Amino acid sequence: MSTSLLTESEIAEAVATLPNWTRSGPALTRTVTAASFPAGIELVRAVAEVAEAADHHPDIDIRWRDVTFALSTHSAGGLTQLDVSLAREIDRLAPRFS
């Protein structure tokens, strides 16, 4: 998968197809409210497996049941297709833990 920075129009297109995500500077962010604190930890564990397999790791903030993911390709200095793909995987996983 390419680690080239996305153009502004590519970012806008991606955000339009990721309704739970917002752009925050050089990152995509989403907060998932899990069913319980343990469910939030299990969500993080599931995302960790996907992230490790892709060798692309999100920043994660856990506040009780709220788990916030921030995606950015630090080595590229912004958003790449890796971030969009990981956002889609998080969207796929999140309903299992909410």
Backbone as JSON Lines, residues from 0, in Angstrom:
{"i":0,"aa":"M","n":[0.84,-1.17,0.0],"ca":[0.0,0.0,0.0],"c":[0.89,1.24,0.0]}
{"i":1,"aa":"S","n":[0.45,2.26,-0.67],"ca":[1.25,3.46,-0.86],"c":[1.32,4.3,0.42]}
{"i":2,"aa":"T","n":[2.5,4.84,0.67],"ca":[2.66,5.77,1.78],"c":[2.83,7.2,1.27]}
{"i":3,"aa":"S","n":[2.36,7.45,0.04],"ca":[2.36,8.81,-0.49],"c":[1.25,9.6,0.18]}
{"i":4,"aa":"L","n":[1.53,10.87,0.45],"ca":[0.51,11.72,1.05],"c":[-0.69,11.84,0.12]}
{"i":5,"aa":"L","n":[-1.88,11.83,0.7],"ca":[-3.1,12.05,-0.07],"c":[-3.23,13.54,-0.39]}
{"i":6,"aa":"T","n":[-3.84,13.84,-1.52],"ca":[-4.11,15.23,-1.86],"c":[-5.31,15.71,-1.03]}
{"i":7,"aa":"E","n":[-5.51,17.01,-1.0],"ca":[-6.66,17.55,-0.26],"c":[-7.98,16.98,-0.79]}
{"i":8,"aa":"S","n":[-8.08,16.84,-2.1],"ca":[-9.33,16.29,-2.65],"c":[-9.48,14.81,-2.3]}
{"i":9,"aa":"E","n":[-8.4,14.06,-2.27],"ca":[-8.47,12.65,-1.87],"c":[-8.86,12.52,-0.4]}
{"i":10,"aa":"I","n":[-8.36,13.43,0.44],"ca":[-8.72,13.42,1.85],"c":[-10.2,13.73,2.01]}
{"i":11,"aa":"A","n":[-10.67,14.76,1.32],"ca":[-12.09,15.14,1.39],"c":[-12.97,13.99,0.94]}
{"i":12,"aa":"E","n":[-12.58,13.31,-0.12],"ca":[-13.35,12.16,-0.63],"c":[-13.37,11.04,0.4]}
{"i":13,"aa":"A","n":[-12.22,10.76,1.02],"ca":[-12.15,9.7,2.02],"c":[-13.02,10.03,3.23]}
{"i":14,"aa":"V","n":[-12.93,11.27,3.72],"ca":[-13.72,11.67,4.89],"c":[-15.22,11.58,4.58]}
{"i":15,"aa":"A","n":[-15.59,11.88,3.36],"ca":[-16.99,11.8,2.96],"c":[-17.51,10.36,3.02]}
{"i":16,"aa":"T","n":[-16.63,9.39,2.87],"ca":[-17.03,7.98,2.91],"c":[-16.8,7.35,4.28]}
{"i":17,"aa":"L","n":[-16.3,8.15,5.23],"ca":[-16.05,7.69,6.59],"c":[-16.83,8.58,7.56]}
{"i":18,"aa":"P","n":[-18.14,8.38,7.67],"ca":[-18.99,9.32,8.4],"c":[-18.67,9.46,9.89]}
{"i":19,"aa":"N","n":[-18.03,8.48,10.48],"ca":[-17.71,8.55,11.91],"c":[-16.37,9.23,12.19]}
{"i":20,"aa":"W","n":[-15.67,9.6,11.14],"ca":[-14.33,10.16,11.27],"c":[-14.32,11.65,10.93]}
{"i":21,"aa":"T","n":[-13.4,12.37,11.58],"ca":[-13.19,13.77,11.24],"c":[-11.71,13.99,11.0]}
{"i":22,"aa":"R","n":[-11.44,15.02,10.25],"ca":[-10.05,15.37,10.03],"c":[-9.64,16.36,11.12]}
{"i":23,"aa":"S","n":[-8.52,16.09,11.7],"ca":[-7.96,16.96,12.72],"c":[-6.51,17.21,12.35]}
{"i":24,"aa":"G","n":[-6.28,18.26,11.56],"ca":[-4.92,18.54,11.08],"c":[-4.43,17.41,10.2]}
{"i":25,"aa":"P","n":[-3.28,16.83,10.55],"ca":[-2.71,15.76,9.72],"c":[-3.22,14.37,10.11]}
{"i":26,"aa":"A","n":[-4.39,14.29,10.75],"ca":[-4.88,13.0,11.24],"c":[-6.38,12.85,11.0]}
{"i":27,"aa":"L","n":[-6.81,11.6,10.96],"ca":[-8.23,11.24,11.01],"c":[-8.5,10.79,12.43]}
{"i":28,"aa":"T","n":[-9.62,11.23,13.02],"ca":[-9.94,10.83,14.38],"c":[-11.36,10.31,14.49]}
{"i":29,"aa":"R","n":[-11.52,9.4,15.42],"ca":[-12.85,8.86,15.73],"c":[-12.87,8.39,17.17]}
{"i":30,"aa":"T","n":[-13.96,8.66,17.86],"ca":[-14.16,8.13,19.21],"c":[-15.27,7.1,19.16]}
{"i":31,"aa":"V","n":[-15.0,5.94,19.74],"ca":[-15.97,4.86,19.84],"c":[-16.33,4.73,21.32]}
{"i":32,"aa":"T","n":[-17.62,4.72,21.62],"ca":[-18.07,4.46,22.98],"c":[-18.41,2.98,23.07]}
{"i":33,"aa":"A","n":[-17.6,2.28,23.85],"ca":[-17.78,0.84,24.0],"c":[-18.88,0.55,25.01]}
{"i":34,"aa":"A","n":[-19.36,-0.67,25.02],"ca":[-20.43,-1.08,25.92],"c":[-19.98,-1.04,27.39]}
{"i":35,"aa":"S","n":[-18.69,-1.24,27.62],"ca":[-18.13,-1.24,28.97],"c":[-16.64,-0.96,28.86]}
{"i":36,"aa":"F","n":[-16.0,-0.72,30.0],"ca":[-14.55,-0.52,29.97],"c":[-13.84,-1.76,29.42]}
{"i":37,"aa":"P","n":[-14.18,-2.98,29.89],"ca":[-13.53,-4.16,29.31],"c":[-13.77,-4.3,27.8]}
{"i":38,"aa":"A","n":[-14.97,-3.94,27.33],"ca":[-15.24,-4.0,25.89],"c":[-14.35,-3.02,25.15]}
{"i":39,"aa":"G","n":[-14.11,-1.85,25.72],"ca":[-13.2,-0.88,25.1],"c":[-11.8,-1.42,24.99]}
{"i":40,"aa":"I","n":[-11.34,-2.11,26.03],"ca":[-10.0,-2.72,25.99],"c":[-9.95,-3.81,24.93]}
{"i":41,"aa":"E","n":[-11.02,-4.58,24.8],"ca":[-11.06,-5.63,23.77],"c":[-11.07,-5.01,22.37]}
{"i":42,"aa":"L","n":[-11.75,-3.87,22.2],"ca":[-11.7,-3.16,20.92],"c":[-10.27,-2.76,20.6]}
{"i":43,"aa":"V","n":[-9.58,-2.21,21.58],"ca":[-8.18,-1.82,21.36],"c":[-7.35,-3.05,20.98]}
{"i":44,"aa":"R","n":[-7.59,-4.16,21.64],"ca":[-6.85,-5.4,21.33],"c":[-7.12,-5.84,19.88]}
{"i":45,"aa":"A","n":[-8.38,-5.78,19.46],"ca":[-8.73,-6.17,18.08],"c":[-8.09,-5.23,17.07]}
{"i":46,"aa":"V","n":[-8.13,-3.93,17.34],"ca":[-7.49,-2.97,16.44],"c":[-5.98,-3.18,16.43]}
{"i":47,"aa":"A","n":[-5.4,-3.5,17.58],"ca":[-3.95,-3.74,17.65],"c":[-3.54,-4.89,16.73]}
{"i":48,"aa":"E","n":[-4.34,-5.93,16.66],"ca":[-4.01,-7.07,15.79],"c":[-4.02,-6.64,14.32]}
{"i":49,"aa":"V","n":[-5.05,-5.9,13.92],"ca":[-5.15,-5.42,12.54],"c":[-4.0,-4.46,12.23]}
{"i":50,"aa":"A","n":[-3.73,-3.56,13.17],"ca":[-2.67,-2.57,12.98],"c":[-1.3,-3.24,12.87]}
{"i":51,"aa":"E","n":[-1.06,-4.21,13.7],"ca":[0.23,-4.92,13.67],"c":[0.4,-5.65,12.34]}
{"i":52,"aa":"A","n":[-0.66,-6.29,11.86],"ca":[-0.59,-6.99,10.58],"c":[-0.29,-6.03,9.43]}
{"i":53,"aa":"A","n":[-0.81,-4.8,9.53],"ca":[-0.59,-3.8,8.48],"c":[0.7,-3.01,8.71]}
{"i":54,"aa":"D","n":[1.35,-3.22,9.86],"ca":[2.53,-2.44,10.27],"c":[2.21,-0.95,10.22]}
{"i":55,"aa":"H","n":[1.03,-0.6,10.73],"ca":[0.57,0.79,10.76],"c":[-0.24,0.98,12.03]}
{"i":56,"aa":"H","n":[0.28,1.78,12.95],"ca":[-0.25,1.81,14.3],"c":[-0.89,3.15,14.65]}
{"i":57,"aa":"P","n":[-2.12,3.12,15.16],"ca":[-2.82,4.36,15.52],"c":[-2.38,4.88,16.88]}
{"i":58,"aa":"D","n":[-2.62,6.16,17.1],"ca":[-2.54,6.7,18.45],"c":[-3.89,6.4,19.09]}
{"i":59,"aa":"I","n":[-3.87,5.92,20.33],"ca":[-5.11,5.5,21.0],"c":[-5.18,6.15,22.38]}
{"i":60,"aa":"D","n":[-6.34,6.73,22.68],"ca":[-6.6,7.33,23.98],"c":[-7.83,6.64,24.56]}
{"i":61,"aa":"I","n":[-7.69,6.1,25.78],"ca":[-8.8,5.4,26.43],"c":[-9.24,6.2,27.63]}
{"i":62,"aa":"R","n":[-10.51,6.57,27.66],"ca":[-11.12,7.28,28.78],"c":[-12.4,6.54,29.16]}
{"i":63,"aa":"W","n":[-12.29,5.67,30.13],"ca":[-13.37,4.8,30.57],"c":[-13.9,4.02,29.38]}
{"i":64,"aa":"R","n":[-15.11,4.27,28.89],"ca":[-15.67,3.52,27.75],"c":[-15.36,4.18,26.42]}
{"i":65,"aa":"D","n":[-14.83,5.4,26.43],"ca":[-14.54,6.12,25.18],"c":[-13.12,5.85,24.71]}
{"i":66,"aa":"V","n":[-13.02,5.3,23.51],"ca":[-11.73,5.0,22.91],"c":[-11.58,5.88,21.67]}
{"i":67,"aa":"T","n":[-10.57,6.74,21.69],"ca":[-10.34,7.64,20.56],"c":[-9.12,7.17,19.78]}
{"i":68,"aa":"F","n":[-9.32,7.04,18.47],"ca":[-8.26,6.65,17.56],"c":[-7.85,7.86,16.73]}
{"i":69,"aa":"A","n":[-6.56,8.06,16.57],"ca":[-6.04,9.1,15.69],"c":[-5.09,8.41,14.71]}
{"i":70,"aa":"L","n":[-5.37,8.61,13.43],"ca":[-4.6,7.95,12.38],"c":[-3.84,8.97,11.56]}
{"i":71,"aa":"S","n":[-2.55,8.76,11.43],"ca":[-1.69,9.6,10.61],"c":[-0.44,8.79,10.3]}
{"i":72,"aa":"T","n":[0.08,8.95,9.11],"ca":[1.31,8.25,8.75],"c":[2.46,9.18,9.08]}
{"i":73,"aa":"H","n":[3.0,9.0,10.26],"ca":[4.03,9.92,10.76],"c":[5.25,9.96,9.84]}
{"i":74,"aa":"S","n":[5.63,8.82,9.29],"ca":[6.82,8.78,8.42],"c":[6.61,9.57,7.13]}
{"i":75,"aa":"A","n":[5.35,9.76,6.72],"ca":[5.05,10.52,5.5],"c":[4.67,11.97,5.83]}
{"i":76,"aa":"G","n":[4.41,12.25,7.11],"ca":[4.06,13.6,7.5],"c":[2.61,13.97,7.29]}
{"i":77,"aa":"G","n":[1.71,12.99,7.29],"ca":[0.3,13.3,7.11],"c":[-0.51,12.08,6.76]}
{"i":78,"aa":"L","n":[-1.59,12.3,6.06],"ca":[-2.53,11.23,5.74],"c":[-2.16,10.5,4.45]}
{"i":79,"aa":"T","n":[-2.23,9.18,4.53],"ca":[-1.98,8.32,3.38],"c":[-3.11,7.29,3.29]}
{"i":80,"aa":"Q","n":[-3.05,6.47,2.26],"ca":[-4.05,5.42,2.09],"c":[-4.01,4.43,3.25]}
{"i":81,"aa":"L","n":[-2.86,4.28,3.91],"ca":[-2.78,3.41,5.08],"c":[-3.77,3.85,6.16]}
{"i":82,"aa":"D","n":[-3.9,5.16,6.34],"ca":[-4.81,5.69,7.36],"c":[-6.26,5.43,7.0]}
{"i":83,"aa":"V","n":[-6.59,5.63,5.74],"ca":[-7.96,5.39,5.27],"c":[-8.31,3.91,5.43]}
{"i":84,"aa":"S","n":[-7.39,3.04,5.06],"ca":[-7.64,1.6,5.18],"c":[-7.82,1.19,6.63]}
{"i":85,"aa":"L","n":[-6.99,1.72,7.54],"ca":[-7.12,1.37,8.94],"c":[-8.42,1.94,9.52]}
{"i":86,"aa":"A","n":[-8.83,3.12,9.09],"ca":[-10.11,3.68,9.53],"c":[-11.26,2.75,9.14]}
{"i":87,"aa":"R","n":[-11.21,2.22,7.94],"ca":[-12.26,1.29,7.49],"c":[-12.27,0.01,8.35]}
{"i":88,"aa":"E","n":[-11.09,-0.47,8.71],"ca":[-11.0,-1.66,9.56],"c":[-11.55,-1.37,10.96]}
{"i":89,"aa":"I","n":[-11.25,-0.2,11.51],"ca":[-11.79,0.17,12.82],"c":[-13.31,0.26,12.74]}
{"i":90,"aa":"D","n":[-13.82,0.84,11.65],"ca":[-15.28,0.91,11.46],"c":[-15.89,-0.49,11.4]}
{"i":91,"aa":"R","n":[-15.2,-1.42,10.81],"ca":[-15.69,-2.79,10.71],"c":[-15.72,-3.46,12.09]}
{"i":92,"aa":"L","n":[-14.72,-3.18,12.91],"ca":[-14.6,-3.82,14.22],"c":[-15.48,-3.18,15.29]}
{"i":93,"aa":"A","n":[-15.64,-1.88,15.26],"ca":[-16.29,-1.13,16.35],"c":[-17.65,-1.65,16.78]}
{"i":94,"aa":"P","n":[-18.55,-2.01,15.85],"ca":[-19.89,-2.45,16.28],"c":[-19.87,-3.68,17.19]}
{"i":95,"aa":"R","n":[-18.86,-4.49,17.1],"ca":[-18.77,-5.68,17.95],"c":[-18.58,-5.33,19.42]}
{"i":96,"aa":"F","n":[-18.11,-4.11,19.71],"ca":[-17.76,-3.73,21.08],"c":[-18.61,-2.6,21.64]}
{"i":97,"aa":"S","n":[-19.53,-2.08,20.83],"ca":[-20.36,-0.95,21.26],"c":[-21.65,-1.4,21.92]}
